[in-house]
């Protein structure tokens, strides 16, 4: 049971890490293309 908990925890941490890396990559691509309005717009529910 403990092993299952560890696996689930690793999956959740990996998912959030992948999301953050993807978002940072998108921002970096925007900045490297020369645009200056790359700040993401936060909407409720995101």
N, CA, C and O atoms as CSV, one atom per row, in Angstrom:
chain,resi,resn,atom,element,x,y,z
A,1,UNK,N,N,0.813,-1.187,0.000
A,1,UNK,CA,C,0.000,0.000,0.000
A,1,UNK,C,C,0.871,1.270,0.000
A,1,UNK,O,O,0.549,2.258,-0.661
A,2,UNK,N,N,1.965,1.220,0.747
A,2,UNK,CA,C,2.871,2.369,0.789
A,2,UNK,C,C,3.497,2.597,-0.586
A,2,UNK,O,O,3.657,3.739,-1.016
A,3,UNK,N,N,3.847,1.521,-1.267
A,3,UNK,CA,C,4.456,1.641,-2.596
A,3,UNK,C,C,3.487,2.296,-3.575
A,3,UNK,O,O,3.897,3.106,-4.407
A,4,UNK,N,N,2.216,1.953,-3.481
A,4,UNK,CA,C,1.214,2.570,-4.354
A,4,UNK,C,C,1.120,4.066,-4.067
A,4,UNK,O,O,1.004,4.867,-4.995
A,5,UNK,N,N,1.169,4.445,-2.810
A,5,UNK,CA,C,1.140,5.862,-2.442
A,5,UNK,C,C,2.336,6.612,-2.995
A,5,UNK,O,O,2.205,7.744,-3.461
A,6,UNK,N,N,3.504,5.984,-2.944
A,6,UNK,CA,C,4.714,6.619,-3.472
A,6,UNK,C,C,4.604,6.782,-4.980
A,6,UNK,O,O,4.987,7.824,-5.512
A,7,UNK,N,N,4.100,5.797,-5.665
A,7,UNK,CA,C,3.947,5.868,-7.116
A,7,UNK,C,C,2.967,6.980,-7.497
A,7,UNK,O,O,3.228,7.742,-8.429
A,8,UNK,N,N,1.857,7.076,-6.792
A,8,UNK,CA,C,0.871,8.130,-7.069
A,8,UNK,C,C,1.477,9.502,-6.799
A,8,UNK,O,O,1.285,10.430,-7.584
A,9,UNK,N,N,2.202,9.634,-5.702
A,9,UNK,CA,C,2.851,10.910,-5.380
A,9,UNK,C,C,3.842,11.301,-6.472
A,9,UNK,O,O,3.870,12.458,-6.890
A,10,UNK,N,N,4.648,10.363,-6.934
A,10,UNK,CA,C,5.600,10.656,-8.006
A,10,UNK,C,C,4.890,11.061,-9.295
A,10,UNK,O,O,5.352,11.951,-10.009
A,11,UNK,N,N,3.775,10.410,-9.589
A,11,UNK,CA,C,3.018,10.757,-10.786
A,11,UNK,C,C,2.476,12.179,-10.693
A,11,UNK,O,O,2.553,12.937,-11.659
A,12,UNK,N,N,1.933,12.542,-9.544
A,12,UNK,CA,C,1.362,13.887,-9.368
A,12,UNK,C,C,2.450,14.947,-9.455
A,12,UNK,O,O,2.269,15.964,-10.123
A,13,UNK,N,N,3.566,14.723,-8.793
A,13,UNK,CA,C,4.674,15.683,-8.843
A,13,UNK,C,C,5.196,15.803,-10.273
A,13,UNK,O,O,5.472,16.910,-10.737
A,14,UNK,N,N,5.332,14.694,-10.967
A,14,UNK,CA,C,5.792,14.719,-12.358
A,14,UNK,C,C,4.840,15.474,-13.264
A,14,UNK,O,O,5.273,16.192,-14.165
A,15,UNK,N,N,3.542,15.315,-13.031
A,15,UNK,CA,C,2.549,16.013,-13.843
A,15,UNK,C,C,2.672,17.524,-13.672
A,15,UNK,O,O,2.693,18.264,-14.656
A,16,UNK,N,N,2.752,17.981,-12.423
A,16,UNK,CA,C,2.862,19.422,-12.192
A,16,UNK,C,C,4.193,19.971,-12.701
A,16,UNK,O,O,4.247,21.093,-13.206
A,17,UNK,N,N,5.251,19.202,-12.572
A,17,UNK,CA,C,6.543,19.631,-13.094
A,17,UNK,C,C,6.497,19.755,-14.614
A,17,UNK,O,O,7.021,20.720,-15.171
A,18,UNK,N,N,5.884,18.801,-15.279
A,18,UNK,CA,C,5.770,18.850,-16.740
A,18,UNK,C,C,4.945,20.048,-17.178
A,18,UNK,O,O,5.286,20.702,-18.164
A,19,UNK,N,N,3.862,20.348,-16.462
A,19,UNK,CA,C,3.041,21.519,-16.799
A,19,UNK,C,C,3.826,22.809,-16.678
A,19,UNK,O,O,3.745,23.671,-17.553
A,20,UNK,N,N,4.593,22.951,-15.590
A,20,UNK,CA,C,5.388,24.165,-15.388
A,20,UNK,C,C,6.479,24.297,-16.439
A,20,UNK,O,O,6.720,25.393,-16.946
A,21,UNK,N,N,7.133,23.207,-16.769
A,21,UNK,CA,C,8.177,23.256,-17.794
A,21,UNK,C,C,7.589,23.623,-19.158
A,21,UNK,O,O,8.204,24.368,-19.921
A,22,UNK,N,N,6.410,23.107,-19.461
A,22,UNK,CA,C,5.756,23.440,-20.727
A,22,UNK,C,C,5.403,24.919,-20.775
A,22,UNK,O,O,5.625,25.581,-21.789
A,23,UNK,N,N,4.850,25.444,-19.676
A,23,UNK,CA,C,4.477,26.858,-19.631
A,23,UNK,C,C,5.711,27.753,-19.758
A,23,UNK,O,O,5.678,28.764,-20.459
A,24,UNK,N,N,6.789,27.380,-19.084
A,24,UNK,CA,C,8.016,28.164,-19.192
A,24,UNK,C,C,8.587,28.106,-20.606
A,24,UNK,O,O,9.127,29.098,-21.094
A,25,UNK,N,N,8.476,26.979,-21.255
A,25,UNK,CA,C,8.937,26.855,-22.630
A,25,UNK,C,C,8.134,27.725,-23.581
A,25,UNK,O,O,8.686,28.335,-24.497
A,26,UNK,N,N,6.824,27.778,-23.359
A,26,UNK,CA,C,5.969,28.627,-24.192
A,26,UNK,C,C,6.346,30.101,-24.011
A,26,UNK,O,O,6.427,30.844,-24.989
A,27,UNK,N,N,6.574,30.523,-22.771
A,27,UNK,CA,C,6.956,31.898,-22.490
A,27,UNK,C,C,8.311,32.213,-23.118
A,27,UNK,O,O,8.495,33.284,-23.696
A,28,UNK,N,N,9.247,31.294,-23.007
A,28,UNK,CA,C,10.564,31.501,-23.595
A,28,UNK,C,C,10.476,31.604,-25.112
A,28,UNK,O,O,11.147,32.446,-25.708
A,29,UNK,N,N,9.667,30.769,-25.745
A,29,UNK,CA,C,9.494,30.843,-27.193
A,29,UNK,C,C,8.924,32.194,-27.604
A,29,UNK,O,O,9.341,32.771,-28.608
A,30,UNK,N,N,7.976,32.693,-26.831
A,30,UNK,CA,C,7.374,33.992,-27.127
A,30,UNK,C,C,8.424,35.098,-27.027
A,30,UNK,O,O,8.533,35.942,-27.916
A,31,UNK,N,N,9.189,35.087,-25.942
A,31,UNK,CA,C,10.199,36.127,-25.749
A,31,UNK,C,C,11.287,36.062,-26.814
A,31,UNK,O,O,11.747,37.097,-27.296
A,32,UNK,N,N,11.700,34.851,-27.182
A,32,UNK,CA,C,12.753,34.717,-28.184
A,32,UNK,C,C,12.288,35.125,-29.581
A,32,UNK,O,O,13.112,35.418,-30.447
A,33,UNK,N,N,10.969,35.145,-29.805
A,33,UNK,CA,C,10.470,35.583,-31.102
A,33,UNK,C,C,10.414,37.107,-31.198
A,33,UNK,O,O,10.059,37.653,-32.243
A,34,UNK,N,N,10.762,37.786,-30.117
A,34,UNK,CA,C,10.855,39.247,-30.156
A,34,UNK,C,C,9.620,39.963,-29.661
A,34,UNK,O,O,9.577,41.192,-29.691
A,35,UNK,N,N,8.623,39.244,-29.211
A,35,UNK,CA,C,7.414,39.895,-28.716
A,35,UNK,C,C,7.643,40.424,-27.306
A,35,UNK,O,O,8.480,39.909,-26.566
A,36,UNK,N,N,6.887,41.460,-26.944
A,36,UNK,CA,C,7.037,42.055,-25.614
A,36,UNK,C,C,5.805,41.841,-24.740
A,36,UNK,O,O,5.836,42.178,-23.556
A,37,UNK,N,N,4.718,41.291,-25.290
A,37,UNK,CA,C,3.484,41.102,-24.521
A,37,UNK,C,C,3.255,39.619,-24.247
A,37,UNK,O,O,2.203,39.078,-24.587
A,38,UNK,N,N,4.235,38.966,-23.635
A,38,UNK,CA,C,4.190,37.518,-23.458
A,38,UNK,C,C,3.615,37.081,-22.116
A,38,UNK,O,O,3.532,35.882,-21.851
A,39,UNK,N,N,3.220,38.016,-21.271
A,39,UNK,CA,C,2.697,37.645,-19.957
A,39,UNK,C,C,1.366,36.942,-20.115
A,39,UNK,O,O,0.454,37.486,-20.737
A,40,UNK,N,N,1.231,35.734,-19.563
A,40,UNK,CA,C,-0.052,35.031,-19.679
A,40,UNK,C,C,-1.147,35.738,-18.891
A,40,UNK,O,O,-0.897,36.291,-17.820
A,41,UNK,N,N,-2.343,35.715,-19.424
A,41,UNK,CA,C,-3.494,36.324,-18.772
A,41,UNK,C,C,-4.135,35.284,-17.880
A,41,UNK,O,O,-4.529,34.216,-18.349
A,42,UNK,N,N,-4.242,35.588,-16.590
A,42,UNK,CA,C,-4.855,34.666,-15.639
A,42,UNK,C,C,-6.361,34.868,-15.624
A,42,UNK,O,O,-6.839,35.992,-15.468
A,43,UNK,N,N,-7.093,33.808,-15.781
A,43,UNK,CA,C,-8.557,33.860,-15.717
A,43,UNK,C,C,-9.013,32.986,-14.563
A,43,UNK,O,O,-8.304,32.054,-14.185
A,44,UNK,N,N,-10.172,33.259,-13.998
A,44,UNK,CA,C,-10.659,32.402,-12.910
A,44,UNK,C,C,-10.819,30.968,-13.412
A,44,UNK,O,O,-11.314,30.733,-14.515
A,45,UNK,N,N,-10.401,30.034,-12.599
A,45,UNK,CA,C,-10.517,28.637,-12.965
A,45,UNK,C,C,-9.255,28.048,-13.545
A,45,UNK,O,O,-9.213,26.849,-13.819
A,46,UNK,N,N,-8.222,28.848,-13.744
A,46,UNK,CA,C,-6.967,28.325,-14.283
A,46,UNK,C,C,-5.979,28.118,-13.181
A,46,UNK,O,O,-4.856,27.680,-13.432
